[in-house]
Amino acid sequence: MHSQATRFQRFMAEAKELMILAAPIIVSQLSMSGMGFIDTSMAGQASARDLAAIAIGGSLWMPFYLLVRGTLMATTPTVAHLFGAGKTDDIACEVRQGLWIALIAGLVAMIYLHSTEPLLRLMKVSPDLIVITDEYLKALAYGAPAIAIYQTLNAYCEGTSDTRPAMVFSVIALLLNIPANYILIYGKFGFPAMGGVGCGWATALAFWSMAIMMMIYTAFGRKHKPRGIFAAIDRPVGSRIVEHLKLGFPIGMTMFIEGSIFAIIALLIGRLGASTVASHQVALNFSSLTFMLPLSISFAITIRVGQSLGANNPEKARFAAYVGHAVSLFCACLSAGLMLVAPEMIAGIYSSNPEVIQAASALLFYAAIFQFSDAMQAAAVGSLRGYKDTRTPMFLVVMAYWAVGLPMGYILGMTEIAGSPMGPRGFWIGLVAGLTIAALLLGLRLYTTSLNRCRMITPQTA
């Protein structure tokens, strides 16, 4: 009985530490999503063309952004291991190498965003939208180096269990984005009315504000000044950069794959009519919103697992992963319960069209089931990231999404192979199947990886 009580106390203590890390990350994630929502809503007030251009531009920018962001996230487990091991003198060198990667990634992103016009023509976007979209992306390009620098420094802060600055800076950037959009979209205070293009400049400005605030904080903040991140400029070290890329690129590819499958499904469903597309978008948007909880928890799990392994305590790392899964599952129960109990209320927030509400309510049933698999795979990925195991999870996600989820969704949704085409329901069933397989495979990988580490290393007292 006493041992059970002690284990429960350990569980609650770990869950508390996890949520202390995760709560600011949740706010930061919501703030970043809020910028996209504000851009969309304010551009829509300018004109339908501006709204469409922002949507098209976002579809070209977001997958690339996810690839870059994921690649730069290698800094988190790297720093977490060093921080847990007490090797604080080595942290600055690793972060500086990460900043070199950030600068290169930012420049590549700038080149990409300045070169999208041929891609827009290939997509057969109407000529009037090409002009606005191209100019929007070119304006956004000037913020690409800033967001890359910010993400690297934020990953460093997360690795040291310091997640609050990102919350504060992202909220400030969100609040800055609103007046900047107002001035540049509608042409206030002597500025020309730029429409949707103004969103690009406003977002770039917000990105630079985040980067500058984060640079000042990591250079002069009480917690970080002694580490001297900016005390020297190290030359790029090829071996260290390769190690960062070997760890980070699979993370980026995993995030890219997850993002791209939803984009492809949206394009396929686009053939089925406006009401069908709208109902799918309602279910997807609300699911994406609730996913912020397990996603943020997965980032916190990476920190806890990485620091425990750095401290040569694999048992504690395994326990942190276990607690992270339990907390993620609890969050999934809450979000799934809401979708099952009040689907029509949720759909009514997005649309007043009875046809859309009815169809979206039906899809929210599948989205509710989706929550459990999504939460478990996110927790497993976050845990494995803490073990610096990113390559195999990438292949497992590719297999689950592209070999199972998407083909099954297409067969059920668009063909008569398994009976009458089910439309969006078929794609959601495919997503649930793909995510469930991903969660099982990643969970098995985590089980074997964590068990092997416990056998290999003699742990310190937990």
N, C-alpha and C positions, 0 to 999 in steps of 0.2 A: 504493500500500500504506500509506504514511504517512497519507494523508488518511482512509483507511478506519479506521485505528487511532485517529486523532484523533476521528473521528465516533463510534466506539464508546465512547471515553472520555467524550465529551460525553453520549452516551446514558446511560451508567451513572451519570454524575454527576447528570443530571437525574432519573433513576429513583430515585436515593438521596434527593435532596431531596424528591421526591414522596412517598416512603414515610415519610420523617421526619415529614412533615405528616399523612399518612394514618393511620399506626399509632395515634396517640392518638384520632383520630376513630373508628376501628374499635372501640376499647375503649369509648368513650363511647356509640356506637350500641348495642353489645351490652349495656351497663349499662342503658340506657333500655328495651331489649327485655326485659331481665331483670326489671325492675319489673313489667311486664305478666305475665310468667310466674309470678312470686312471688304476685301478686294472685290469679291464676287458681287456682294450686295451693292456697294457704292458704284462699281462699274455699270451694273444693271440699271442704276438710276440715270446714268448718262445716256445710254442707248443699248438696244438689243445687240447691235454689232459689237460694241465694246465688251459686253458680257460674253458673247460667243468667242471673241478673240482671247479674252482672259482664260476661258475654259480650255480652248485649244492650246494656248501657250502653256497652261498648267500641265496638260497631258504630255507635253514634250519635256518640261522642266523636272517634274516630280520624280520620274523613274531615275533620271540622271542624278538628281539630288540625293535620292536614297542610296544609290551606288557610292557616291562620294562620302556621304555621312557614315555609312556602314564601314567603309574602308578606314576612315579616320577614328572610328570607335575602337580600333586596336589599342589605342592609348589607355583606355580604361583598365582592361585586365593586366596590361603591362605594368602600369603604375600601381594597381592594387596589389600585385604580387610583391613589388619592391616595398611598398608601404607596409604591408603585413610582415615582411621580413626585416623591417627596420633599416633598410638600405636607402635612406632618404637622400644621401649624397648622389646616388645614381639616377634619381628621378628626373632632375633637370636635363641631363644629357639625353634621356629618352624622349622627353617632351620636345626638345629642340629638333631632334630628328623627325618627330611627328609634325612639327611646324613646317619643315622643308617639304614634306609630303603634302601638307595643306596648301602651301603656296603653289606647288605644281598642279595639284588638283583644281585649285581656284582658277589658274590660268587656262587649264584645259577646258574647264566649264565655260570660261569667257569665250574661248574660241568656238566651242560648240554652240553657245547661244547666239553668237554672231554669224553662224553658218546654217541656220535652220530654214532659210527661204527655199532651197531646193527640196527639202523634206516636206515642207508645206505644199509645194506644187505636186510632189509625188502623191501626197494624201488627197489631192484634188480639192483642196480648200478653195473656196470662192476667192477671186482676186481681191475684192474689197476687204476681206478678212485677213488675207495674207499680209497686207500692208500694216494693219494695226498689230497683228500678232507678232510680226517680225520686229517692229519697233518696240513693242512691249518686252520681248525677250532680250533685245539689245540693251535696253535700259536696265533690266534685271541683271544682266551680265556683269555690270560694274559692282554689284554686291556679292558676286560669287566668291572672290578671294576672302571677303570679310566673313561670310558664313562658314567657310572652310577653317579659317583661323579660330573663329568662335567655337566651332564644334570640337576642335583639337584641345583647346584650353579647357572647355567644359568637360571633356573626357578625362583630362588630367585631374580636374577638381573632383569629379565623381570617384576616381580611383583613390582619392584621399578621404572619401566619405563626406565631401563638402558639396552638397547638392543644392543648397539654398540660393547661391548667387545666380545660377541659371534661371531659377524661378523669378527672382527680382528683376533681372535684366530683360527677360522675355516679356514680362508684364509691362515694363517701361517701354520696350520696343513696340508692343501692341498699342499702348496709349499714344505713342508718337506716330504710329502708322495711320491712325484715324485722321488727325488734322492734316498730315502730309498728303493723304489721299484727297481730302476735301479741297485743299489748295491747288493741287496739281491736276486732279481730274476735272474740276469745274472752273479752274482759272480764277483764283482769288488772290488779293493782295498784289496785283500787278503781274502775276504769272499767267502765261497763256493756258487756255483750257486744252489739256492733252487727252482727255478721255481715258480709255483703257491704258494707254501708254504711260499716263501719270502713275498708275498702280505699280508699274515696273520701277519707276524712279523712287516712289515712296517705299517700296519693299527694299530696294537697294540701300536707301537711307537707314531704314530700320536695322538691316543687317550690319551696317557699319557702326551704328550706335551700340549694338550688342557686342561686336568685336572690340570696340574701343573700351567699353566698360569692363569687359572681361580681361583685357590686357592690363588695364590700370589695376584691377583687383588682384590679379595674379602676380603683378610686379610689386605692389606696395601693400597688399593686404597683410594683416598681422599673421595669419596662418601660413602664407605662402612666400612672403618676402625673404625669410631665411634660406629658402631653397634656391633663390637666385635664378629663376627661369630665364630672365632677361639680363642677367649679369654678364653674359658672354654670348658671342655668336660662334657657334660650332660649325665647322664645315660639314657638308653632307658626308655621312659614312655609309658607303654602299651596302656593307653587310648588315648594318642596323636597319637601314631603310628596307632592304629585302625582307628582313625578319618581320618588320611592321606590316609590309604588304602581304606576306604569307599568312599572317594572322588576320589582317583587316579586310583584304579583298574578298575572301569567302563570306565575311559578314555582309559586306556591301552587295555581293551577288545574291545572297539569301534575301535581303531586303528588296532588292530589285525584282527578283522572281516573284516574291509575294505581292508586290505592288503591280507588276505587269499582268498577272493572271486576272486581277479584277478589272483592269483596263480592257483586256481582250474580251472578257465576258460581257462587259458593257457594250463593246462594239458589236458583238454577235446578237445581243438582245435588242440592239438598236433597230434591227430589221422588223421587230414585232409590233411596232406602233408606240405612240406617245404615252398612252396610259400604262402600258406594260413597262416601258422604260422608267417612267416616273415611280411606279410601285417598287421596282427593283432598286432604284436609287434611294428611296425612303428606307428600305430595309438595310441597304448597304451603308448608308450614311449613319444611321443610328448604331449599327454594329461597330462601325469605325470609331464612333464616339465612346462606346462602352469599352472598346479594346484598349483605350488609353490606360485603363487600370492595370490589366495584366501586362501590357507593354512596359509601363513604368516600373512595375514590380520586377519584371525580368531584368531591367537595367540594375535595380537594387540587388537582385540575386547575384549578378555578375560581380558586383563590388564585394559582397559578403563572402562569396566563394573564393574569389581571387585573393582577398586579404588573408583568409584562413589558410589557403595553400601556401601563400608567401610566408606565413608564420609557422610552416611545417606542421600543420594540424589538419590532415585530410578528413579525420572523423568530424571535425567541426564544419568543414566545407560541405561534407555530405549531409550533415544535419541542416545546414543553412539551405541547401537545395531542397530538401524534404519540406522544410517549413515554407519555403517560397512556393512550392507546388500547392500546399494546403491553403495558403492565403489566396493564391490565384484562383483556386477552385471555389473558395468562399465568395470571392468577387463575381465569379461566373454564375454562381447560384443566385446572387442578387440581381444581376442584369438579366439572366434568363427568366427569373421569376417575374420581373417587371414586364418583359415582352409577352409572357404567357398570360398574365393577368390583365394587362391593359393595352393590347395591340392596337385597338381602334383609337384610343386616346393618343398613342404615340404617332400613328399615321396622320391623325388630325392636326398635329402640330405642323406637319409639312405640307398638307394639302387639304382643301375643302371639297375636292371632287369626290363624290361618293364611290365612283368606280375605282379610283386610285386608292382610297381608304380601304375598301374591301379587299382588293388584290394585295396591297401592302400588308394588311393584317394577316393574311394567309401566309405570306412570305416570312413574317416575323416569327412564326412558329419554327421554321427551319433555322432562322437566325438565332433563336433561343437555344436550340440543340448545338448550333455552331459555336456558342460561347464556351462550352466545356472543352471541346477539342482545341479551340484557339488558345484558351488560357493555359492548357497543359503543354501545348507545343511551345508557346512563348516562354513558359517557365523552364522547360527543358533546354531551349536554345540559350536562354540567359545563363543557366547553370553551366552548360558546356562551354560557353564563352569564358566563364570564370576559370575553367580548366585549360583555357587556351586551345580548345578543341573546336575548330571552326570549319575545317575542310570537309570532313565526313558529314557533319550536319547539313552543309550546303547541298551535297549530292543527295542526301535523304529527302530534303525539301523538294529538290528538282523532281525526283522520282515520284513523290507523293502528289505533287501539284500537277505536273505535266504528263505523267504516265497514268495517273488514276483520276484526279479531280477534274481536270479540264476535259479529257476524252469522255468520261462518264457523263459529265454535265452536258456536253454537246450531244451525245447519243440520246440521253433522256429528254433534253430540251428541244432539240431541233430535228431529230430524225424519227422514223417509225420502226426502228430496229427493235425497240422494247415496248412497242405499242404506240398509241397516239402521242405526238409531241407534247411535252409537259410545259414548254416555255420556261420562264424564269425558275419555276419550282424544280425543274430538272437540273438546272445549273446549281441551285442551292443544295440539292441532294449530292451532286458531284463535289461541291465545296466541302460539305460535311464529311463525305467519305475520304477525300484527300487529306483534310486536316486531321481526321481521326487516325489515319495511317501514319501521317507525319508525327503525331503525338506519341503513338505507340513505338515507332522506330526510334525517335529521339529519346523517349523514356528508357528504352532498352539500352541505347548507347550510353546514356547517363549512368544507368545502373552498373554497367560493366566498367565504364571509365572510373567512376567514383570508387567502386570496389577494388579495382586494381591499384588505385592510388593509396588506398588504405592498407593494402597488403605490401606495397613497395616501401612506404615511408613509415617510420616509427613516430607516431604522433606525440605531440606534447600534451600536457593535461588540458582538456577542453575547459 
